[in-house]
Every structure is written in structure tokens, then in C-alpha cells.
Amino acid sequence: MMDQSMNIQMFYECRGEHSHDYMQILVPLQEAMRINIEETEYNVTSQELCFIPEGMKHECNFCGKMLVLDMKNSSNQENMLFLTNPVIVPMQGQILQLVELIQSEIRQNPQSKSVHFLYDFLYSKLMENHAPPSIQYISEHYDLSITVNELAEIERYSVTYYNDWFKQQTGVSPGIYLRRIRIEKAKELLKNTEFNVTNIAVMVGYGSNSTFTRAFRSITGMTPKAYRASFSMGICREDHLERRSS
């Protein structure tokens, strides 16, 4: 069943000033849209999409066909924390294909689980296009041994400055961010593959089962084996699993 906090709809007008307590993507499909976001006006063509961060006031007076994607809860939400400014993205290549696929899925079956994965993948493509280099590096190389020194060097910052900068971007330290990325990948593998826990630990960057299990429990409150078993029994609710790591 598709996550009910995931909202993807087709709108035919957008009027008045408002804000949302979630991130949002607007995709005008036929005509250009003028939108004011925090007193700055943007012109979004039918070949672009507009990303609006959580809580940001925006106002438009648009009449036309528009795809609206509300990100209320998503597996990519941790990755998107650094996107704190509006972003206008050209729809080309994979992004254009994804938007077209989402439209097709909505027409055929709005509750399709495929819409959920397409939506998350679209956010991952936004992250790839707009994340700072060191955050991209973590997302692409989470299975390697990554040090703060290496990450600071990528951004050409001192380690002290980098730690402060990174926390401003994401709300957490580089170590906690890396751990969350690894555990999100591990959760996907536990749910969707039959690899054993030892193999999954290595695949997400942990050298031992005990280290992996401690990290996994710190994020989810469960061991990897218990997490996998809860899905096989159909009782796992992820919104009740997440725990803030310190």
C-alpha cells in the first residue's frame, strides 16, 4: 500500500498566498507559471519544475494543468534537508522521463506503489543535481570508510569549519548523517532482498555485524534481524521505528 502521507495530484489552478509544513514540487505541464516565493518572482516554464522548501510562503495566480507533488514523508527526506532555498530545475533527461512516468502512473492507478518509488527517485535526482559535493560523495560512497578530513577537503574547508557548516546544511553532524544514509540503504536491502545480515553490513560500509547492529538499533530501535522479521509478519510501521540518534 502506498504511503498515505505521499500526495501526488493533478491541479488545474493555483491561487493565493500560502505555505505548507512539507516540501513541494510544482510542475506546470502546458503553460508557464509565475510564482512569488518569499517576495522573489520566478517564471517556471512547461519544461521546468519548481521545488518549494517546507514552510516557505509562496503565491501564484495560475490557471492550467499542473502536477503537484507533496513530500510529507519520504525515505529521501534526510537527504533533502540541505535544500532550504527554492530551486527551478530544467526537465530534461531522466527528470523529464520520471515526470512523464509519474503522470502515466497517476492516470492508470493513482494508488500504485510504483508512484511512491518514482516520486522518491525524482527527489534523489534533485539531490544529485543540487547537493554540495561532499554530501553527494556520502550518498554515492556510503559503503566506503569516509573521514571528516576527506569530506572537508572536498569542500576546501578546515575540519572545524566543515563540521559547523555541515550541521547548518543538514541539522546533524557528518558522522550521524553518514550513519543514517547507511541504515536507510540497509533497510531497503532487508526489506527487498534475501541477502543475509553479514552481507548487508558489508554492503553498507560496516566491517562487523556487531558494529552494524549497534548502528541499526540506534536509528530504528530494532536489530536488523528483528526489522526484517517484522516485515515478514506484516506488522512493521516505520513511522513508529525511527528514533533520533545523538
Secondary structure as UniProt FT lines:
FT   TURN            4..5
FT   STRAND          6..18
FT   STRAND          23..28
FT   STRAND          33..37
FT   TURN            38..39
FT   STRAND          40..44
FT   TURN            46..47
FT   STRAND          48..52
FT   TURN            54..55
FT   STRAND          58..71
FT   TURN            75..77
FT   HELIX           78..80
FT   TURN            81..82
FT   STRAND          87..90
FT   HELIX           93..108
FT   TURN            110..111
FT   HELIX           113..130
FT   HELIX           133..141
FT   TURN            142..143
FT   HELIX           148..155
FT   HELIX           159..170
FT   HELIX           174..192
FT   HELIX           197..203
FT   TURN            204..205
FT   HELIX           209..220
FT   HELIX           224..232
FT   TURN            233..234
FT   HELIX           238..240
//
